[in-house]
Amino acid sequence: MSNHQRQKGKAGEREFAKVLRELGFDARRSQQYSGEGGTADLVTSIPNLHVEVKRRTKIGAARFMDQAERDRLDSDIPLIAMREDGGEWLVVIKAKDLTAVARKIRGIPEM
């Protein structure tokens, strides 16, 4: 991995840690040693959550999110469900919508 890629990865981890802190969670980059032994990219105050951060020039799921945003009603939160053939389902939502989705799942009224 080039130095540029490492720096881009570190910047992405710091950016997403900030997003989590803005949502009210403690989050920081972890001490990483080649991704072994359960070492996540971020350490958070959310129990039993392994956070890997990926920052790429293009991510295919972002095109699916663009479609969901275009097609949704104004009051709807866009959510993408996808899986590779023979794989498991993955769910993608925007970080800014995470709290609202958690509240809806738990049946907590909006503020």
C-alpha positions as CSV (number, residue, x, y, z in Angstrom):
1,M,0.0,0.0,0.0
2,S,1.4,3.4,-0.9
3,N,1.9,6.2,1.5
4,H,-0.9,8.2,-0.3
5,Q,-3.3,5.3,0.2
6,R,-2.4,5.1,3.9
7,Q,-2.9,8.8,4.4
8,K,-6.2,8.7,2.5
9,G,-7.3,5.8,4.8
10,K,-6.3,7.6,7.9
11,A,-8.2,10.7,6.8
12,G,-11.3,8.7,6.1
13,E,-11.1,7.1,9.5
14,R,-10.8,10.5,11.2
15,E,-13.7,11.8,9.1
16,F,-16.0,9.0,10.1
17,A,-15.0,9.1,13.7
18,K,-16.1,12.8,13.6
19,V,-19.4,11.7,12.2
20,L,-20.0,9.3,15.0
21,R,-19.0,11.9,17.6
22,E,-21.5,14.3,16.1
23,L,-24.1,11.6,16.6
24,G,-23.2,11.4,20.2
25,F,-20.8,8.4,20.3
26,D,-17.2,8.3,21.4
27,A,-15.0,7.3,18.5
28,R,-11.4,7.4,17.6
29,R,-8.9,5.7,15.3
30,S,-7.6,2.5,16.8
31,Q,-4.0,1.3,17.1
32,Q,-3.8,-0.9,14.0
33,Y,-1.4,-3.7,13.3
34,S,-2.2,-5.1,9.9
35,G,-5.9,-5.7,10.7
36,E,-5.3,-8.9,12.7
37,G,-6.9,-10.1,15.9
38,G,-10.2,-8.2,15.6
39,T,-8.6,-4.8,15.4
40,A,-11.2,-2.5,13.8
41,D,-10.4,0.8,12.1
42,L,-12.3,2.7,14.8
43,V,-12.8,2.2,18.5
44,T,-16.3,3.4,19.6
45,S,-18.5,3.6,22.6
46,I,-21.0,1.3,20.8
47,P,-20.5,-2.1,22.4
48,N,-19.6,-5.0,20.1
49,L,-19.4,-3.0,16.9
50,H,-16.5,-3.6,14.5
51,V,-16.1,-0.5,12.3
52,E,-14.1,-0.8,9.1
53,V,-13.8,2.4,7.1
54,K,-13.4,2.4,3.4
55,R,-12.8,5.5,1.4
56,R,-12.6,5.0,-2.4
57,T,-12.7,7.1,-5.5
58,K,-15.9,5.3,-6.5
59,I,-18.2,3.0,-4.6
60,G,-20.9,1.2,-6.5
61,A,-23.4,1.4,-3.6
62,A,-23.2,5.2,-3.9
63,R,-25.0,5.0,-7.3
64,F,-27.7,2.9,-5.7
65,M,-28.1,5.5,-2.9
66,D,-28.4,8.2,-5.6
67,Q,-31.3,6.3,-7.1
68,A,-33.0,5.8,-3.8
69,E,-32.7,9.5,-3.0
70,R,-34.2,10.4,-6.4
71,D,-37.1,8.0,-6.1
72,R,-38.1,8.4,-2.4
73,L,-40.8,10.6,-0.9
74,D,-39.5,13.6,0.9
75,S,-40.4,12.1,4.3
76,D,-38.7,8.8,3.6
77,I,-35.2,7.7,4.6
78,P,-33.3,6.0,1.8
79,L,-31.9,2.5,2.6
80,I,-30.2,0.2,0.2
81,A,-30.4,-3.6,0.7
82,M,-28.0,-5.6,-1.6
83,R,-26.2,-8.9,-1.8
84,E,-23.9,-10.7,-4.1
85,D,-25.1,-14.0,-5.5
86,G,-24.6,-16.6,-2.8
87,G,-23.7,-13.9,-0.3
88,E,-25.3,-12.3,2.7
89,W,-27.5,-9.2,2.7
90,L,-25.9,-5.8,3.3
91,V,-27.7,-2.7,4.3
92,V,-26.5,0.8,3.5
93,I,-27.9,4.0,5.0
94,K,-26.4,7.5,5.2
95,A,-24.7,8.2,8.5
96,K,-26.8,11.3,9.1
97,D,-29.9,9.1,9.0
98,L,-28.5,6.5,11.5
99,T,-30.2,8.0,14.6
100,A,-33.6,8.4,12.8
101,V,-33.5,4.8,11.6
102,A,-32.6,3.5,15.1
103,R,-35.4,5.5,16.6
104,K,-37.9,4.2,14.0
105,I,-36.8,0.6,14.7
106,R,-37.2,1.0,18.4
107,G,-40.6,2.8,18.0
108,I,-39.3,6.1,19.5
109,P,-41.2,9.1,18.2
110,E,-39.3,11.8,16.3
111,M,-38.3,14.8,18.3
